[in-house]
Amino acid sequence: MANVIGARIKALRQQRGLSQDGLARIFGFKDRQTVSAIETGVRGLAAAELVVAVEKLDVDLDYFTDPFRLDGEGRFSWRQSGVTPERLQAYEQIAGRWIGAYRALAAETGRQAPLMRRALGLTKASRFEDAMDAGERFAGELDLGPVPALGLASAMEAELGILVLMVDAQEGISGAACRLPELDAVLIARGEVAGRRHFDLAHELFHILTWEAMPPKHMEDASDFGGNRVEQLANNFAAAMLMPSSALREFDDCARLDMDELTMRLNAVADELRVTSSALRWRLVALRRLTKARARAIPEGALHNNGREAPPRESPTLFSRPFAELLAAALERGHISIRRAASLCGLLIEDLEELFTAHGVVCPVEL
């Protein structure tokens, strides 16, 4: 607990723009070394000191004691467009509670985190071809089959121990990766079109697999298609994972196709692979099966919604089956109350049963 409180003290200090010397004066400590020892978990906070922290720093006691919080522990990388730092920070608090609750309840119910994490041997100096090769190889190792998008989330959960959550995100937020000492998580806005969701999922997986070698930015601009080097590598990895070259052999002759035939084929194959036609177009450019000039000549409107007037109305169920299963187990064993579970999910109590049913999980209590 000392490590958790220390991390939250440090996060709050930095949020308030205080130095360790400044915080030491607030607590009445003689030097900043005491604050440093608290923040690193070497020294705990006495009960009286915790009261001082609550009063002087103007926070609730729950800030220090609630196991569902991630303040000072979770590192997020958000894929967003036009979201202010204030809005993002507010949403990060909400998202952090989902991930923090999963971590805490997993420990309570005896579910252990993976002993080892998978990692890609890539760095910022890696070539885009290296990232694409890694994407194709990873899809093969995870046995994702001919349409990798369909099995990616389940493989991330079952094979890699990554928590994947489909969420109702604020406007402008499409996804995020979160790194904790004992848990990795990916959040995806479930309101996005399927092709965009799948690409974001593969993109965030790259960040999880390369976090130590290439820590991603806290805020990534999803509208910047060029992006920085790390984001370009992530895009090449995601494209290759979802659109392996073996699935694109019918584009070997695309130089002979007229524009209408090429557009129709792009839309049809994109539908089969559950990606966007635009992403497929640039994947073909990377494979040198389509020239940049011809790719740019394709009318954007012809590829919008994979050639449809409107995208199919489909959204995955809120959160995920592993999340619902864990919540049900925690309810059954009394580790969380019905009211708190509903509040955590942003649902009414009577709607919890609907969430469990949608995931094929038996509701453990009478609602």
ChimeraX attribute file (.defattr): number of C-alpha atoms within 10 A of each C-alpha:
attribute: neighborCount
match mode: 1-to-1
recipient: residues
	/A:1	12
	/A:2	16
	/A:3	16
	/A:4	23
	/A:5	23
	/A:6	25
	/A:7	21
	/A:8	21
	/A:9	23
	/A:10	23
	/A:11	17
	/A:12	17
	/A:13	17
	/A:14	13
	/A:15	9
	/A:16	10
	/A:17	11
	/A:18	13
	/A:19	14
	/A:20	19
	/A:21	16
	/A:22	16
	/A:23	22
	/A:24	18
	/A:25	14
	/A:26	13
	/A:27	15
	/A:28	11
	/A:29	14
	/A:30	11
	/A:31	14
	/A:32	16
	/A:33	13
	/A:34	18
	/A:35	26
	/A:36	17
	/A:37	13
	/A:38	21
	/A:39	25
	/A:40	17
	/A:41	17
	/A:42	13
	/A:43	15
	/A:44	19
	/A:45	17
	/A:46	9
	/A:47	9
	/A:48	8
	/A:49	13
	/A:50	16
	/A:51	14
	/A:52	15
	/A:53	20
	/A:54	15
	/A:55	12
	/A:56	12
	/A:57	15
	/A:58	9
	/A:59	12
	/A:60	12
	/A:61	13
	/A:62	11
	/A:63	17
	/A:64	21
	/A:65	13
	/A:66	15
	/A:67	16
	/A:68	19
	/A:69	24
	/A:70	26
	/A:71	22
	/A:72	17
	/A:73	19
	/A:74	19
	/A:75	19
	/A:76	20
	/A:77	20
	/A:78	25
	/A:79	24
	/A:80	21
	/A:81	16
	/A:82	11
	/A:83	17
	/A:84	11
	/A:85	10
	/A:86	9
	/A:87	10
	/A:88	17
	/A:89	12
	/A:90	10
	/A:91	14
	/A:92	18
	/A:93	13
	/A:94	17
	/A:95	22
	/A:96	20
	/A:97	19
	/A:98	19
	/A:99	26
	/A:100	22
	/A:101	23
	/A:102	21
	/A:103	23
	/A:104	16
	/A:105	22
	/A:106	18
	/A:107	12
	/A:108	15
	/A:109	14
	/A:110	8
	/A:111	12
	/A:112	12
	/A:113	15
	/A:114	13
	/A:115	7
	/A:116	9
	/A:117	14
	/A:118	12
	/A:119	14
	/A:120	16
	/A:121	12
	/A:122	16
	/A:123	16
	/A:124	15
	/A:125	10
	/A:126	13
	/A:127	14
	/A:128	18
	/A:129	15
	/A:130	16
	/A:131	26
	/A:132	26
	/A:133	16
	/A:134	21
	/A:135	26
	/A:136	21
	/A:137	16
	/A:138	16
	/A:139	24
	/A:140	15
	/A:141	9
	/A:142	16
	/A:143	13
	/A:144	18
	/A:145	12
	/A:146	17
	/A:147	18
	/A:148	23
	/A:149	24
	/A:150	15
	/A:151	15
	/A:152	22
	/A:153	21
	/A:154	18
	/A:155	17
	/A:156	19
	/A:157	16
	/A:158	13
	/A:159	12
	/A:160	16
	/A:161	20
	/A:162	22
	/A:163	24
	/A:164	23
	/A:165	26
	/A:166	19
	/A:167	21
	/A:168	16
	/A:169	17
	/A:170	13
	/A:171	12
	/A:172	17
	/A:173	22
	/A:174	24
	/A:175	26
	/A:176	27
	/A:177	28
	/A:178	25
	/A:179	19
	/A:180	15
	/A:181	8
	/A:182	12
	/A:183	18
	/A:184	23
	/A:185	22
	/A:186	27
	/A:187	27
	/A:188	25
	/A:189	25
	/A:190	22
	/A:191	18
	/A:192	21
	/A:193	18
	/A:194	22
	/A:195	22
	/A:196	18
	/A:197	25
	/A:198	25
	/A:199	22
	/A:200	26
	/A:201	25
	/A:202	26
	/A:203	25
	/A:204	28
	/A:205	24
	/A:206	27
	/A:207	27
	/A:208	25
	/A:209	18
	/A:210	21
	/A:211	16
	/A:212	12
	/A:213	14
	/A:214	17
	/A:215	14
	/A:216	22
	/A:217	16
	/A:218	13
	/A:219	17
	/A:220	18
	/A:221	19
	/A:222	19
	/A:223	12
	/A:224	11
	/A:225	10
	/A:226	11
	/A:227	15
	/A:228	15
	/A:229	16
	/A:230	19
	/A:231	24
	/A:232	17
	/A:233	26
	/A:234	24
	/A:235	27
	/A:236	24
	/A:237	28
	/A:238	29
	/A:239	26
	/A:240	25
	/A:241	28
	/A:242	29
	/A:243	28
	/A:244	23
	/A:245	15
	/A:246	9
	/A:247	14
	/A:248	16
	/A:249	11
	/A:250	10
	/A:251	18
	/A:252	12
	/A:253	11
	/A:254	17
	/A:255	13
	/A:256	10
	/A:257	12
	/A:258	9
	/A:259	16
	/A:260	11
	/A:261	11
	/A:262	19
	/A:263	19
	/A:264	16
	/A:265	17
	/A:266	25
	/A:267	23
	/A:268	15
	/A:269	20
	/A:270	21
	/A:271	17
	/A:272	13
	/A:273	22
	/A:274	23
	/A:275	25
	/A:276	25
	/A:277	27
	/A:278	20
	/A:279	20
	/A:280	21
	/A:281	24
	/A:282	19
	/A:283	24
	/A:284	22
	/A:285	15
	/A:286	18
	/A:287	14
	/A:288	11
	/A:289	18
	/A:290	19
	/A:291	16
	/A:292	14
	/A:293	9
	/A:294	12
	/A:295	17
	/A:296	11
	/A:297	10
	/A:298	16
	/A:299	11
	/A:300	12
	/A:301	11
	/A:302	18
	/A:303	20
	/A:304	16
	/A:305	19
	/A:306	24
	/A:307	19
	/A:308	12
	/A:309	10
	/A:310	9
	/A:311	13
	/A:312	10
	/A:313	9
	/A:314	11
	/A:315	15
	/A:316	16
	/A:317	15
	/A:318	18
	/A:319	21
	/A:320	21
	/A:321	20
	/A:322	18
	/A:323	22
	/A:324	23
	/A:325	18
	/A:326	19
	/A:327	26
	/A:328	23
	/A:329	21
	/A:330	21
	/A:331	19
	/A:332	15
	/A:333	13
	/A:334	10
	/A:335	14
	/A:336	17
	/A:337	13
	/A:338	22
	/A:339	12
	/A:340	12
	/A:341	19
	/A:342	15
	/A:343	12
	/A:344	15
	/A:345	19
	/A:346	12
	/A:347	13
	/A:348	13
	/A:349	16
	/A:350	12
	/A:351	13
	/A:352	21
	/A:353	18
	/A:354	13
	/A:355	20
	/A:356	21
	/A:357	12
	/A:358	16
	/A:359	17
	/A:360	12
	/A:361	19
	/A:362	14
	/A:363	20
	/A:364	16
	/A:365	10
	/A:366	7
	/A:367	10
